[in-house]
Amino acid sequence: MNPLFTPMTINGMTLANRFVRSATWEGMAGPDGCVTQRLIDCMAALADGGVGLIITGHAFVALEGKASPWQLGIHDDAFLPGLQKMVNEVHVRGGRIVAQLAHAGRRALQEESGLPPRMISATGTEAPPVTEMGPCDFKTVAKKFSDAASRAKKTGFDGVQIHSAHGYLLSQSLSPLENRRSDWYGGSVTHRMRFLLEVYTAIRETVGASYPVLIKLNSSDHLDGGFTIDEACAVAIRLAHEGIDAIEVSGGTPESGALSPIRTRINTPEKEAYFREAGKVIKESVQVPVMLVGGIRSLETAVTLHAEGRADLISLSRPLIREPNLIARWHQGDTTPAACTSCCRCFVPGRRGDGIRCMARVKKS
């Protein structure tokens, strides 16, 4: 049997297969971040489509950390009933779902929150003017993450994933380009990972040792002077030592240009899996399961990544926007590559408030 279609258990969470829906901003939450029926239907379709593990779009843990309109929120107890309904719809279909916990830091939209963004390091030239985080602010944000994790556990999510990639707050803290602090939160990578470790510790103390806690980690910022693969390995090793249950390897930021997390024109096998080398390096560094995301479009590539020891699980995003049933299709014997053309037009309707959907498919029909 294809090993990618065999079950796998991560700290008590048993998955039907090794395929993961990587966290994807859906643009389907309510204006305040509440769960909508449209978002529930999206998660249900992924569960029906055979995805082993669904990771929600990045859910903001604090209002001032909201990155996008129509982004899912997990910052308030008022959202518990909607979150629970969404989880239940996945579970009745035999699926597993993890909440991704995020804070946008300097990338937060003040027009969405009405609050000033939080900055790891402030230069004084930002618009609007913002204040650099003080020592107490780090503790406050860590508490926001742990409170959000508590809500996730209370509503039945099978685990949580910490978002520490793509230039959001925890990724900003790890990057020497963003983190220019001179206190114990800045300097060497040992100090720059301190905030992330405090967040992880706060979450673990809240949810307990037997609840799955995962992380999405940048392998590199792909920027001169930014976070590097060697530093990513150091962070991964420390997190594994502290008890993280799985690491999803990604990379890049919105400033990374052609090496951003979301790349276009993935139209040949050679262009697939653009973080494959990073996946291998990190997997060889730790003894915890490694998920690999980034331009995987064919079952053949996925199998090769697993066989070569580059990943234990395969994460997909845009292919599942066009084909929520992709994994079931592959499992049933139709192993043609994903129909996704990597054009990124799926996010256009999301920015209008209509939710993400494949525009290439709409055009053809």
Protein Blocks (a to p, Z undefined) as FASTA:
>chain_A
ZZklcccdeehiacfblcdcddddehlacfkopacfklmmmmmmmmmnopabacdddddf
bfklpfbghiacfkbfklmmmmmmmmmmmmmnopacddddddekjmpcfklnopacddfb
aghlaccddddddfklmmmmmmmmmmmmmmmmmnopabdcdddeehiaklmmmpmklmmc
fbfkgcjfklmmmmmmmmmmmmmmmnopklccdddddfbgoighiacfklmmmmmmmmmm
nopabdcddeddfklommmfbdghiabfklgokllmmmmmmmmmpccdcddeehiabfkl
mmmmmmnopafbdcdfklmmmmmmlmmmmmnopacdcfbeolopmmmmmmnonopadfkl
mmmZZ
